[in-house]
Amino acid sequence: MKSKRIVLIFLIFFLFINNCSIINPVDIEKKNRMISQIITYALNNFHYTDKELNNDLSDKIFNEFFSYIDYGKRYFLQSDIDKFRKNKEYFDNYFLDGNYNYIYEIFDTFLIRVKEGRNITEEILWKPLEFDKEEKVQLDGKKREYCKNRKELKEYWRKYLKYRTVLRYFDIIEERKNKDEKTDIDYSSIEKEARKRVKKAMDQFFKRLLDFDKKEQFDIYVNTVTRIFDTHSSYFSPYEKENFDLEMSGKFEGIGAVLSESEGNVKVVRIVPGGPAWKEGNLEAEDVILKVKPGKEKDFQSLLGLGVDDAVKLIRGKKGKPVILTVRKPDGRIKDITIVRDVVTLEETYAKSSILQLKNKNRKIGYIKLPKFYHDFNDSKGRRSSDDVKNQIEYLKDNGIEGLILDLRNNSGGALRDAIKTAGLFIENGPIVQVRGKRGKISILRDLNKNIIYEKPLIILINKFSASASEIVAAALRDYGRAVIVGSEQSYGKGTVQNMIRLDDLLSSKYEKFSPLGALKITTQKFYRVSGKSTQVKGVSSDIVLPDLFSGMEIGEGENEYSLPWDTIKSANYDKNNSIEKINIGVIKQKSRNRVNKDLNFKIIQNYAKFVEQNRGETEVSLNINKRKQRHEEIQKLIDRYEDIDYKDTIEIVDKTEKTSTEEDKEKYQRYFKSIYSDIYLYETLNIMNDIIIEQK
C-alpha cells in the first residue's frame, strides 16, 4: 500500500544511496553502515509518526538497549551503567554515523560479565543448595537495581539459580509420577539431578551469549532503534526475512520435522505428516539430533552447543538434496538417517473446517479454524487463505450447515488483501477497513465482489491473541451487523500497518557484493473500522464474553511501551446488513451466561484466571521448598483440571470419517480433532449458535 509519493521518495533515496560516498565495498562494517543509513532515512521519512532519529530519542535508545541485552540485571554492574551513561546522548549519533565501536565496547563488557556469570554458576551449582531457608528472589528486572559490586551480584545469582533449581526439582517429581515411579525416594538425588539439568541449560545459554558476533550485536542495536519508533517496526536479518516469507507462504524446502531445545540438546518434537521425514519413516519424536551432514561435499557438523535456529540452517536445504542426521534414540541407540529434502507444507498454518453438532441437538454447524491470513506471494499458484476459506464454506454449505463459526483465536494477522476478501465473503460489497497514512490521507479498502458466499448465522470467535488482520475481519463484520463476536472481552488491539522494505531493492547492481542486506518492517499507516474507530489498543469487543483463561494476564497492544495511541476518524459510508438485529442478542447473552455459571469446567477457568490475577504482581518469589511446593501443587492442580476438559461425548464431528481416508490424513487430523473435543470455548459457541438459529426461525 505505497502511495505514489512514497514510491517517488524511494526513487530519490535510491539515487542518493547509489552516489553516497560512505559506500565503499570493503568489509562488513561498511555493509552495516549502509544498512543503518537506509534504515535511518526510512524511519525519518516513512514511519507513521513524526519522530526523527535525533538527540531527543538518545535517552530512550540507551535505556531500551540495556533493557534488551540485560533485562534481568544479572550481568552489568551499576558501575558499568554509570560509565556507559556518560555517552548516552550520543546513542542516536552512533547509528546515524554508522560508527558502532562504542556499541561493540558495551558488548565486550557484557561478554566479560557473561563469563563471570558462567563462572559463578559453575561454583554455585557444584554443591547442594539449601531449600529450607526462608528467602526470596526478585525476578522482574524493572523492580531491581543493578548490583553495586561482584559480591552482591554473586548473591543474586545464588538466589536466581536456586529458583531455577527448585523449578527443575518439581519437574523431575512430576516426570516420575507420570512414569508411575515411586515418589518416596531420596530427595537429595532429585536435588542433584535438578542442579545438573540447570547447569546443562545454563551452559547452553551462556554459550549462545558468548557466540554473539558483531553482526548479531549490530542487529540487536538496530532493533533497539526501530523499537523506539513503535513496537512493530523492526529490522529483519536475511535469515529472519527468509523465515518470515516461509511463515507467510506456509511451506518450505526441508525434511518436515518440528525441533526444540531440551536440556541443551536439539530434539525432535514431532514429524510433519506427509513430509520427507514422515515418508522416510526412521526419524521420530523424542529423537535427539547429534550431528548433521548438510550435503555430499560437506562434513558432519555437531549440534552440540547450537540452538534450534542454527540446527535448522544446517538441516534445511533445496528440494531433492539429501541430508544425513546422526540421532540418539530414546533407548540410547545411535543411528544415521538419510532424508531427501522436499517441499514441506505446514498444514497447521492452513484453514481447516468441519461439520459439528451437539449430540443432543440435531443441527449441523460449520466450523472453520483460520490460524492466520496466509498468502504465498512468491508463487502465483500458491495457497491463499481467502480462497481456502471460500472453498471450505462451499463444502460446508453443500453439506447442509445451518450456521457457521469462524475461529480467529490466536490469529495474529497476515496478508491484508486476504483479510479483506475473507470479510467480503459475508457481505454484498462495500468498505472493509479505512487506512490513514503519515500525512493524514485516508484510504478506504473495499470488497468489490457483490456476491455473498454465506448468508446464514455467523459467529466469529476471538481471544486476546486475535490481532491485526483478524481484528479487521471481526470489526468489519460486526459493524455491518453481519456477525456476533464471541470470546475474550476484547482482541489484542494491533491497529497499525507495516510495510516490508527489502533493503537490497534500494541498491544498484554495482553493490551486489553486499547482498543480502535484509529488510525493514516499518509502520506506515493505521487501521480504522468502517465506523471510524481505531482497532489500535482497544481492539474489538465481544458481544458475548466468555470466562477468559488469560483475563488476569497483561496481554495486548496497550501493554507495549511504544505502541501508538487509540483515536477515531470519520465513519465511512456503508450499508448495514443488520442480520444481528433479527435476533435478541440480550436473550442469547443471558442464556449463555446461565450455562456458563452452571458449567463446572468454566469454574475451573475462572478459578485459574482468578489465581493468575491475584498473583500476577508477585514477581518476588519465595525460595523455601515447602512454600514453593504448596504453590506448585496449587498451580498443577489447576492445570491438570483444565487439561482434563473433554467434550468427546457431547461434540460430534459429523464429517470426521471423510477427512481421514489415508494414513497421512489420519495423523494430520488427529491433533485437530483432539483440539475440538477439548475446546470448552467452542463447545459454548456451538450452544450459542444453536440459540441464534432458534431465535431467527
C-alpha positions in Angstrom: 0.0 0.0 0.0 2.6 2.5 -1.0 1.4 5.8 -2.4 2.9 7.4 -5.4 4.5 9.9 -3.1 6.3 7.2 -1.2 7.4 5.5 -4.4 8.9 8.8 -5.5 10.7 9.3 -2.3 12.1 5.8 -2.6 13.4 6.6 -6.1 15.1 9.8 -4.8 16.6 7.9 -2.0 17.7 5.1 -4.3 19.8 7.7 -6.3 21.1 9.1 -3.0 22.4 5.7 -1.8 23.9 4.9 -5.2 26.1 8.0 -5.0 26.7 8.0 -1.3 30.3 8.4 -0.5 30.2 6.1 2.5 29.6 3.0 0.4 33.0 1.6 -0.3 32.7 -2.2 -0.6 35.5 -3.3 1.6 34.2 -5.1 4.8 31.2 -5.9 6.9 31.4 -2.7 8.8 30.7 -0.7 5.7 27.8 -3.0 4.9 26.4 -2.3 8.4 26.9 1.4 7.9 25.0 1.2 4.6 22.1 -0.6 6.4 21.9 2.0 9.1 21.9 4.8 6.5 18.9 3.2 4.7 17.0 2.5 7.9 17.6 6.0 9.2 16.2 7.5 6.1 13.2 5.2 6.1 12.3 5.8 9.7 12.6 9.6 9.4 10.6 9.8 6.2 8.2 6.8 6.0 7.3 6.0 9.6 3.7 6.9 10.6 4.8 9.1 13.5 6.6 12.4 13.2 9.5 11.1 15.2 13.0 11.7 13.9 16.2 10.0 14.9 17.9 12.7 16.9 19.2 13.6 20.4 15.6 13.6 21.8 15.5 9.8 21.4 19.0 9.1 22.7 17.9 8.6 26.3 15.2 6.2 25.2 17.6 4.3 22.9 20.1 4.0 25.8 17.5 2.6 28.3 15.9 0.3 25.8 19.3 -1.1 24.6 20.4 -2.1 28.1 17.0 -3.4 28.9 17.2 -5.6 25.8 20.5 -7.2 26.5 20.3 -7.4 30.3 16.6 -7.2 31.3 17.1 -9.2 34.5 20.1 -7.1 35.5 22.1 -10.2 36.1 25.3 -9.2 34.2 26.1 -5.5 34.3 27.2 -3.8 37.5 26.0 -0.3 38.4 29.5 1.0 37.7 29.2 -0.3 34.2 26.0 1.5 33.6 27.3 4.7 35.1 30.3 4.5 32.8 28.3 4.0 29.7 25.6 6.5 30.7 28.2 9.3 30.2 27.8 8.8 26.5 24.0 8.2 26.3 23.4 11.5 24.5 25.3 10.1 21.5 23.3 6.9 21.1 21.5 8.3 18.2 24.7 9.5 16.6 26.3 6.1 16.7 23.5 4.9 14.5 23.3 8.0 12.3 27.1 7.9 11.7 27.3 4.2 11.3 30.0 4.1 13.9 29.4 1.2 16.2 32.7 1.0 18.1 31.1 2.2 21.3 28.3 -0.4 21.0 30.9 -3.1 20.5 32.7 -1.8 23.6 29.5 -2.3 25.6 29.1 -5.8 24.2 32.8 -6.5 25.1 32.0 -5.6 28.7 28.7 -7.6 28.5 30.6 -10.7 27.4 33.1 -10.3 30.2 30.2 -10.2 32.7 28.6 -13.2 31.0 31.8 -15.2 31.6 31.8 -14.1 35.2 28.1 -15.2 35.4 29.1 -18.6 33.9 31.9 -19.0 36.5 29.6 -18.0 39.3 27.1 -20.5 38.1 29.6 -23.4 38.0 30.7 -22.5 41.5 27.2 -22.3 43.0 25.8 -25.4 41.2 28.8 -27.5 42.2 27.4 -28.2 45.7 23.9 -28.9 47.1 21.6 -25.9 47.6 19.7 -25.3 50.9 16.0 -25.3 50.2 14.7 -24.9 53.8 16.0 -21.4 54.2 13.4 -18.6 54.1 14.5 -16.1 51.4 13.1 -14.5 48.2 14.3 -13.5 44.8 13.1 -10.6 42.6 12.6 -11.9 39.0 11.4 -8.6 37.5 14.4 -6.5 36.3 12.4 -3.3 36.4 11.9 -3.7 40.1 15.6 -4.3 40.8 18.6 -2.0 40.7 21.9 -3.1 39.2 24.2 -4.8 41.7 26.8 -2.5 43.2 29.7 -5.0 43.3 30.6 -8.6 42.5 29.7 -9.8 45.9 26.2 -8.5 45.6 25.9 -9.9 42.0 27.1 -13.3 43.2 24.4 -13.3 45.9 21.7 -12.5 43.3 23.0 -15.3 41.0 22.8 -17.8 44.0 19.2 -16.9 44.6 18.3 -17.0 40.9 20.0 -20.4 40.3 18.3 -21.7 43.4 14.9 -20.6 41.9 15.7 -22.4 38.6 16.7 -25.5 40.5 13.6 -25.5 42.6 11.5 -25.4 39.3 13.5 -28.3 37.9 13.1 -30.2 41.2 9.3 -30.2 40.8 9.6 -31.0 37.1 11.5 -34.2 37.9 9.0 -35.2 40.6 6.1 -34.7 38.0 8.1 -36.8 35.4 8.5 -39.6 37.9 4.8 -39.5 38.8 3.8 -39.7 35.2 6.0 -42.7 34.7 4.4 -44.3 37.8 7.7 -44.4 39.5 7.9 -44.4 43.3 7.9 -40.9 44.7 9.1 -41.9 48.2 12.7 -41.8 47.1 15.8 -39.9 48.3 15.0 -36.3 47.6 18.7 -35.4 47.7 19.1 -37.4 44.4 16.3 -35.2 42.9 18.0 -32.1 44.0 21.3 -33.3 42.5 19.6 -34.1 39.2 17.8 -30.7 39.2 21.1 -28.9 39.6 22.6 -31.0 36.8 19.8 -30.0 34.5 20.0 -26.3 35.4 23.8 -26.4 34.9 23.4 -28.0 31.4 20.7 -25.5 30.4 22.8 -22.6 31.7 25.9 -23.8 29.9 23.9 -23.8 26.7 22.6 -20.4 27.4 26.0 -18.9 28.2 27.5 -20.4 25.0 24.8 -18.8 22.9 25.5 -15.4 24.5 29.3 -15.8 24.1 28.9 -16.7 20.5 27.4 -13.3 19.7 29.4 -11.9 16.8 29.4 -8.3 15.7 26.7 -9.0 13.1 24.3 -10.2 15.9 25.4 -7.3 18.1 24.6 -4.9 15.2 21.2 -6.5 14.7 20.3 -6.0 18.4 21.3 -2.4 18.3 19.4 -1.7 15.1 16.2 -3.3 16.6 16.6 -1.2 19.7 16.5 1.9 17.5 13.5 0.7 15.4 11.5 -0.3 18.5 11.7 3.3 19.8 9.6 4.4 16.9 7.0 1.8 17.7 6.8 -1.8 18.9 6.1 -3.3 15.5 8.9 -1.7 13.4 11.9 -4.0 13.2 14.9 -4.9 11.2 15.0 -8.5 9.7 18.3 -10.0 9.0 18.4 -12.0 5.7 17.8 -15.3 7.6 14.9 -13.8 9.6 13.4 -12.4 6.4 13.6 -15.8 4.8 11.7 -17.3 7.8 9.1 -14.6 7.6 8.4 -15.4 4.0 8.2 -19.1 4.7 5.8 -18.5 7.5 3.5 -16.4 5.2 3.6 -19.0 2.5 3.1 -22.0 4.8 5.7 -24.1 3.0 9.4 -24.5 2.8 12.0 -27.0 1.5 13.4 -29.2 4.2 12.7 -32.5 5.9 9.5 -31.7 7.8 10.4 -32.1 11.5 9.5 -29.7 14.3 12.5 -29.2 16.6 13.1 -27.7 20.1 15.9 -27.2 22.6 15.7 -29.6 25.5 18.4 -29.7 28.2 21.0 -28.3 25.8 20.1 -30.8 23.0 18.2 -30.3 19.7 15.2 -32.7 20.0 12.5 -33.7 17.5 9.1 -32.6 18.8 7.1 -34.1 16.0 7.1 -35.2 12.4 5.0 -33.2 9.9 2.6 -35.7 8.3 3.3 -36.2 4.6 6.7 -34.6 4.7 10.1 -36.2 3.7 10.9 -37.4 7.3 7.4 -38.9 7.6 7.7 -40.7 4.4 11.3 -42.0 5.2 10.0 -43.3 8.5 13.0 -43.6 10.7 13.1 -40.1 12.4 10.7 -40.0 15.3 9.6 -37.7 18.1 12.0 -37.6 21.1 15.0 -38.4 18.9 18.0 -36.2 19.8 19.9 -34.9 16.7 23.6 -35.1 17.5 25.2 -34.3 14.1 24.2 -33.1 10.6 25.8 -33.7 7.2 24.2 -31.0 5.1 25.5 -32.2 1.7 27.8 -34.6 -0.2 30.8 -32.2 -0.2 30.3 -31.2 3.5 31.4 -32.9 6.7 29.3 -33.8 9.6 28.7 -30.9 11.9 28.0 -31.3 15.6 24.9 -29.7 17.0 26.4 -29.6 20.5 26.0 -26.1 21.8 23.9 -25.0 18.8 20.4 -23.6 19.1 17.4 -24.6 17.1 17.9 -21.8 14.6 21.4 -22.9 13.8 20.4 -26.5 13.5 17.6 -25.6 11.1 20.1 -23.7 8.9 22.1 -26.9 8.5 19.1 -29.2 8.0 17.0 -27.1 5.7 18.0 -27.2 2.0 17.0 -27.5 -1.6 14.4 -30.0 -2.8 16.0 -33.2 -4.0 19.2 -32.8 -1.9 19.9 -35.4 0.8 20.8 -34.6 4.4 22.2 -37.1 6.9 21.2 -36.9 10.6 23.0 -38.7 13.3 20.4 -39.2 16.1 20.3 -40.7 19.5 17.1 -42.7 20.0 15.3 -42.6 23.4 16.6 -46.1 24.1 20.2 -44.9 23.6 20.9 -46.3 20.1 22.9 -44.0 17.8 21.7 -44.1 14.2 22.4 -42.3 10.9 19.3 -41.3 8.9 19.3 -40.1 5.3 16.4 -37.9 4.3 15.9 -36.4 0.8 14.7 -32.8 1.2 11.4 -31.8 -0.4 8.7 -29.1 -0.2 7.1 -29.3 3.2 3.6 -28.0 3.8 2.8 -26.7 7.2 -0.8 -27.8 7.5 -1.3 -26.4 10.9 -0.9 -22.9 9.4 -3.8 -23.5 6.9 -7.5 -23.2 7.4 -9.4 -26.3 8.5 -13.1 -27.0 8.5 -15.5 -29.5 10.0 -19.2 -30.0 10.4 -20.0 -30.1 14.1 -23.2 -30.7 16.1 -24.0 -31.1 19.7 -25.2 -34.7 20.2 -28.4 -33.6 22.0 -29.3 -31.2 19.2 -29.8 -32.2 15.5 -28.3 -29.2 13.8 -25.2 -29.1 11.6 -22.9 -26.2 12.3 -19.9 -25.4 10.1 -16.6 -24.7 11.8 -13.6 -23.1 10.2 -10.4 -22.6 12.1 -8.1 -20.0 10.5 -4.7 -19.7 12.2 -3.5 -16.8 10.1 -4.2 -14.9 6.9 -1.5 -16.6 4.8 -0.7 -15.8 1.2 2.2 -17.2 -0.9 3.4 -14.0 -2.6 6.3 -15.9 -4.3 4.0 -18.4 -6.1 1.0 -17.3 -8.2 -0.4 -20.8 -7.8 0.4 -20.9 -4.0 -2.3 -21.1 -1.3 -4.2 -18.1 -0.2 -6.3 -18.1 3.0 -9.3 -16.3 1.4 -9.5 -18.9 -1.4 -9.3 -21.7 1.2 -12.0 -20.2 3.4 -14.3 -19.7 0.4 -13.8 -23.3 -0.8 -14.5 -24.6 2.7 -17.6 -22.5 3.1 -18.9 -24.0 -0.2 -18.1 -27.5 1.1 -20.0 -26.8 4.4 -23.0 -25.3 2.6 -23.2 -28.3 0.3 -23.5 -30.5 3.5 -26.4 -28.5 4.9 -25.0 -26.4 7.7 -27.4 -24.0 9.5 -24.8 -21.7 11.0 -21.1 -21.0 10.7 -18.3 -20.4 13.3 -15.2 -18.7 12.0 -12.5 -19.2 14.6 -9.9 -16.4 14.6 -8.5 -17.2 18.1 -4.7 -16.8 18.2 -4.8 -15.5 14.6 -2.0 -12.8 14.7 -2.9 -11.4 11.3 -1.1 -11.8 8.0 -2.0 -10.7 4.4 -4.3 -7.7 4.4 -5.7 -8.5 1.0 -6.9 -11.9 2.2 -8.5 -10.4 5.2 -10.5 -8.0 3.0 -11.5 -10.8 0.7 -12.5 -13.0 3.6 -14.7 -10.3 5.1 -16.2 -9.8 1.7 -17.5 -13.4 1.6 -20.2 -12.4 4.0 -21.4 -9.0 2.7 -22.6 -7.8 -0.7 -19.9 -5.2 -1.2 -18.6 -2.0 0.4 -15.7 -0.7 2.6 -14.0 -3.2 4.9 -11.3 -1.0 6.5 -10.1 2.5 6.5 -6.4 3.3 6.4 -4.8 6.6 7.4 -1.2 7.4 6.3 1.5 9.5 7.8 0.2 12.8 6.3 -3.4 12.1 7.4 -4.7 10.9 4.0 -7.4 8.3 4.4 -7.9 5.4 2.0 -10.9 3.1 2.1 -10.2 -0.5 1.2 -13.3 -2.2 -0.2 -14.8 -5.5 -1.0 -15.7 -5.2 -4.7 -17.4 -8.5 -5.1 -21.2 -8.3 -4.9 -21.6 -12.0 -4.4 -22.3 -13.2 -0.8 -21.0 -16.7 -0.3 -22.7 -17.2 3.0 -25.9 -15.5 4.4 -26.9 -17.7 7.4 -26.0 -17.0 11.0 -22.3 -16.3 11.6 -20.2 -16.2 14.8 -16.6 -15.0 14.9 -14.7 -16.5 17.8 -11.8 -14.3 19.1 -9.4 -14.1 22.1 -6.8 -11.8 23.4 -4.3 -13.1 20.8 -6.5 -12.3 17.8 -4.7 -9.4 16.2 -4.2 -7.1 13.2 -5.9 -8.6 10.1 -8.2 -10.9 12.2 -9.4 -7.8 14.1 -10.2 -6.1 10.7 -12.4 -9.0 9.7 -14.1 -9.2 13.1 -14.6 -5.4 13.3 -16.0 -5.1 9.7 -18.5 -7.9 10.0 -19.6 -6.6 13.5 -20.0 -3.0 12.2 -22.1 -4.3 9.2 -24.2 -6.2 11.7 -23.3 -9.4 10.0 -21.7 -11.4 12.8 -21.9 -12.0 16.5 -18.5 -11.7 18.2 -17.9 -14.3 21.0 -14.8 -14.8 23.2 -12.5 -12.7 25.3 -13.6 -9.2 26.4 -11.5 -7.7 23.6 -9.0 -8.7 21.0 -5.3 -7.8 21.0 -5.6 -4.3 19.7 -3.0 -4.1 16.9 -4.3 -1.5 14.6 -1.2 -0.5 12.7 0.0 -1.3 9.1 3.6 -2.4 8.4 5.3 -2.4 5.0 8.2 -4.6 4.4 11.1 -2.8 2.6 13.7 -5.1 1.1 16.9 -3.1 1.6 18.5 -4.7 -1.4 15.9 -3.1 -3.6 17.4 0.3 -2.8 20.8 -0.6 -4.2 22.2 -0.8 -7.8 23.8 -4.0 -9.1 27.3 -2.5 -8.6 26.9 -3.2 -4.8 25.7 -6.8 -5.1 28.6 -8.0 -3.0 26.9 -6.5 0.0 23.7 -8.6 -0.6 21.7 -9.7 1.1 21.0 -6.8 3.4 17.8 -8.0 5.0 14.6 -6.0 5.3 12.9 -3.3 7.4 9.4 -3.8 8.6 8.1 -0.3 9.2 4.8 1.1 10.5 3.4 3.4 7.8 -0.3 3.6 8.5 -3.1 2.9 11.0 -6.3 0.8 10.6 -9.7 2.2 11.3 -13.0 0.4 11.3 -15.7 1.4 8.8 -17.4 3.0 11.8 -14.3 5.3 12.3 -13.0 3.8 15.5 -9.4 2.6 15.6 -8.7 -1.0 16.4 -5.4 0.1 18.0 -5.1 -0.7 21.7 -8.8 -1.2 22.3 -9.2 -4.0 19.7 -12.6 -5.5 19.0 -15.1 -6.1 21.9 -17.1 -9.3 22.1 -20.9 -9.3 22.1 -20.9 -12.3 24.3 -17.9 -12.5 26.7 -16.8 -15.9 27.9 -14.6 -16.5 31.0 -11.0 -16.0 29.8 -8.1 -18.2 30.9 -5.9 -15.1 30.3 -8.0 -12.4 31.8 -5.6 -12.0 34.7 -2.6 -11.5 32.4 -1.3 -8.3 30.9 -1.7 -9.1 27.2 -2.4 -6.7 24.4 -1.1 -3.8 22.4 -1.7 -1.4 25.3 1.0 -3.2 27.4 3.7 -2.2 24.9 5.6 1.0 25.9 6.0 2.3 22.4 2.5 1.4 21.0 0.7 4.1 19.1 -2.5 5.6 20.7 -6.2 4.9 20.0 -8.2 7.5 18.2 -11.1 7.9 15.7 -11.8 9.3 12.3 -14.9 9.9 10.3 -17.2 7.0 9.6 -17.2 5.5 6.1 -20.4 5.2 4.1 -21.7 1.6 4.4 -25.0 -0.2 4.4 -25.5 -2.4 7.5 -26.6 -5.9 6.8 -28.5 -5.9 10.2 -28.7 -9.7 10.4 -27.9 -9.4 14.1 -30.8 -7.1 14.5 -33.1 -10.0 13.7 -32.2 -11.7 17.0 -32.5 -10.6 20.5 -28.8 -10.5 21.5 -29.7 -9.8 25.1 -31.6 -13.0 25.4 -28.8 -15.0 23.7 -26.3 -13.4 26.0 -28.3 -14.3 29.1 -28.8 -17.9 28.0 -25.0 -18.2 27.6 -24.4 -16.6 31.0 -26.7 -19.1 32.6 -24.9 -22.1 31.0 -21.5 -20.7 31.9 -22.5 -20.2 35.5 -23.6 -23.8 35.8 -20.7 -25.3 33.9 -18.0 -26.8 36.3 -15.4 -26.6 33.5 -15.9 -22.8 33.2 -15.5 -22.7 37.0 -12.0 -24.2 36.5 -11.1 -21.5 34.1 -12.5 -18.8 36.3 -10.5 -20.1 39.3 -7.3 -20.3 37.2 -7.8 -16.7 35.9 -8.5 -15.5 39.4 -5.4 -17.2 40.7 -3.3 -15.5 38.0 -5.0 -12.2 38.7 -4.1 -12.4 42.4 -0.5 -13.4 41.7 0.5 -11.5 38.6 2.2 -8.7 40.5 4.1 -11.2 42.6 7.5 -11.1 41.0 9.4 -11.6 44.2 9.1 -15.3 44.9 9.9 -17.4 47.9 12.7 -20.0 47.6 11.6 -22.1 50.6 10.9 -25.6 49.3 7.8 -26.1 51.3 6.2 -22.8 50.1 7.3 -23.5 46.6 5.8 -27.0 46.8 2.5 -25.6 48.0 2.4 -23.1 45.2 3.5 -25.7 42.6 0.8 -28.1 43.7 -1.8 -25.3 43.6 -0.8 -24.4 40.0 -0.5 -28.0 38.9 -3.9 -28.9 40.2 -5.5 -26.0 38.3 -3.6 -27.0 35.1 -4.5 -30.7 35.4 -8.2 -29.9 35.8 -8.1 -27.6 32.8 -6.3 -30.2 30.7 -8.8 -32.9 31.6 -11.7 -31.0 30.0 -13.2 -33.2 27.3 -16.4 -32.9 25.3 -15.9 -36.0 23.2 -19.3 -37.3 24.4 -21.0 -34.1 23.6 -19.5 -32.7 20.4 -19.9 -34.8 17.3 -17.6 -34.3 14.2 -20.1 -35.2 11.5 -17.6 -35.4 8.6 -14.7 -36.9 10.6 -14.6 -40.2 8.6 -14.3 -38.5 5.2 -11.3 -36.4 6.3 -9.2 -39.5 7.3 -9.2 -41.6 4.2 -5.4 -42.2 4.2 -2.8 -42.8 6.9 -1.4 -39.4 6.2 -4.8 -37.7 6.7 -5.4 -39.7 10.0 -2.2 -38.4 11.5 -2.7 -34.9 10.1 -6.2 -34.5 11.6 -5.6 -36.4 14.9 -4.4 -33.3 16.8 -7.1 -31.2 15.1 -9.9 -33.5 16.2 -8.4 -33.7 19.7 -8.3 -29.9 20.0 -12.1 -29.7 19.1 -13.1 -32.2 21.7 -11.1 -30.4 24.5 -12.3 -26.9 23.5 -14.7 -25.5 26.1 -15.0 -22.2 24.2 -16.0 -24.0 21.0 -18.5 -26.1 23.0 -20.2 -23.0 24.4 -20.1 -21.2 21.0 -21.9 -24.2 19.5 -24.6 -23.7 22.1 -24.8 -20.0 21.3 -25.1 -20.8 17.6 -28.0 -23.2 18.4 -29.7 -20.4 20.3 -29.2 -17.9 17.4 -30.7 -20.4 14.9 -33.7 -21.0 17.1 -34.1 -17.2 17.7 -34.0 -16.4 13.9 -36.6 -19.1 13.0 
